[in-house]
Amino acid sequence: MFSCREKTTNPNINLTLSDFDKLGTSAYALNSHRIRAYLDVMINADNDSMAADTHLKGYYSNKGGFLWIDRSGVDNRADILLNYIRRVNEMGFSRNKFRYGQIERDLKRARELDFDTSHNSINRVMARLEYNLTKAYLRYVIGQRFGYFNPSYELNRLDPYDGDSTVVTYRKLFDIPMEKPNRVFYATAMRKIGVDSVAEFLKDIQPKNKLYWTFYEKLKDTHSKSQRIKILCNMERCRWRLKDYPDLHDKYVLVNIPSFHLRAVDGKKYLEMRIGCGSFETKTPLLTSAIMRMDINPQWIVPRSIIKKSIINRIGNRSYFESHRFFVRERKTGKKISFDKVTKEMLNSSDYLVVQAGGVGNSLGRIIFRFNNSFSVFIHDTDQHGVFSQEDRGVSHGCVRVQKPFSLAVFMLNDKNEAITSKIKYSMTAQIGGESIVSTEDKRNDNSGLKKDTLNHSRIISTVNVTPKIPLFITYFTLYPDIEGNIKSFSDVYGYDKVIFSTLKNYLGH
C-alpha cells in the first residue's frame, strides 16, 4: 500500500494472469513431509545443550505441530519476536546467538518468494524458520523469565568435599527458593504462539526486579570489558525469580557477602554494619530465612572440621581444654564426659560433641541470632573484634559475624522497652565464664556496690524470641546500591561472577 502523496509507481498495477503462472511451479509448492524431513536434519545437526535447546529438540522429535508457519507462510508473530531479539545487544548479548540473522534472511525470502531448488528451497526455508523461530523464542523467554544461569545447579556443584570416596560430593552453597521452568511453563509458552499472544507473553516475561533495569541502563554507557562483565553478572542475578524479596517487606535484614556488610531495614530507618563471613574455602551459603530467636551467651558446638584440625591432637592437655572452656558431651543424652575419660575415638565419632561453654571468650561472642537453615550457620557476635578493621573479612567457617551485635539485637525487638533492652545489654556484658563474674557495665561504676564475685541473676536473660520473625536475605551482589541508591562495586570474593559469566559467554559474540 502507498500513500496518496507518494510518487512511487505501484509495480503490481498492470499484472495479468500470466504473471502468476510461475507460482504454480514445484519451486513454490509447500510439502509438510519435506519440512518435517528438514526439521529432523536440523535436530540431528544441533549440538546446543541449553534447557531451551533440549526442549526444542524434544518438541519436534515428538512431531509437535508447526507453530510459526502455515499454508499462508509466516505472519507478524515472527516480526514481534524479531523486534525483541533485535534489542538483545542492549542486554550485552549477540543477536546471532538467537539466530537473528538467519531468521531475518529467511523471512525476507519467504515474503519475496525468493526460493531456489537447492539450499534455499521453499520447504527448507520454511523448516529453518519454524526451527529457528522456536529456538530463539524459547531461549529468550526462558532466559528473561528465569535467568540464563541456573544457580541452584551450578553453585551447588562448585566446591567438592575432600574425601577418599570415589563418589564426588559437593558443599551446598545456594538454598534460595526460586521459580524454574517446568512442563506447565513450556506448554504455556508454546500455546501463546498458537493463540497469537506472543506480544503479550514477551512483555510479561521481562524481569520485574527494578535493579535489573538500573543495570540495563548502566550497561549502555559502560565500555570497559571488566565492568561490562560485572554488570552482566549482576543483571543475571536480577533475572532469577526468587520466591521472596526484600522489597516485599517493611522490616528485614540483608547480608551482601561481597561488600562484607549487613543492612537492617525498618521502613525508612536502617542500621548498617561490617561483617565477617565464610572464607573462600568455607563459603557462607546464599539463603533466605527468617530470624526467630536471639540466644545470649550461647554455647558453641565445635564443627568436626575444627575438631580434626585443631583439637583432637590436644587430647590429654587439660590446660588447653580449660583455657578454651571446651568440654565433651554425648550427643544423644547430653551427658558431660569427664575430661579424664575423653579419647581420640570419641572425638572422631559423631556420637560425641565438643562444646565451648558460653560467656566470655566464646567464639560465638555474647549473642547469636538464630534462623532455620540446612547449613547450621547463623549470625553472631565474635570474641575477635579486630576482624572488622580488615578489608578482607572472609574469616569464618560459614557463619556471619557482626560488628554491632547489641544494636542488631535492639533492631530485632518489636517492642523496644527499656526493661528488655537493659537485660540484653547486662547479659551481654556480664563476665560469665571469665575470672570475674561481675558485669563490665557495673565495673565502670565505682559505686555499684557489687562484689567481684557477685552476679545479678534477675538481670540475666538467655533467650529472646523475635516476634514477628524478621526476614533474612544472605545475597551475593558485586554491584549493589547503597542506602542513598548509588551503585557501589565490590570484589568477587567467592568467584561467583566468573562462574556465571562462563554461562553467559554462550550468548555473547566472538
Secondary structure, DSSP 8 states (H G I E B T S, - for coil): ---TT-----TTTT--GGGGGGGGSGGG---HHHHHHHHHHHHHH----SHHHHHHHHHHHTT---SSEETTEE-HHHHHHHHHHTTGGGGT--GGGGTHHHHHHHHHHHHHT---SSTT-HHHHHHHHHHHHHHHHHHHHHHHHH-SS-HHHHGGGSSB---S-SS--B---EE--B----HHHHHHHHHHHHTT-HHHHHHHTS---HHHHHHHHHHHT---HHHHHHHHHHHHHHHS-BS--GGG-SEEEEEETTTTEEEEEETTEEEEEEEEEE-SSS---EEEEEEEEEEES--EE--HHHIIIIIGGGTT-HHHHHHTTEEEEETTT--EE-GGG--HHHHHSTTEEEEE-SSTT-TTTTEEEEE--SS---EE--S-GGGGG-S--EEESS-EEES-HHHHHHHH-SS--HHHHHHHHHHHHB-TTSS--SBHHHHT-TT----TT---GGG---EEEEEEEEEEEEE--SEEE-TTS-EEE---TTSHHHHHHHHHGGGS--
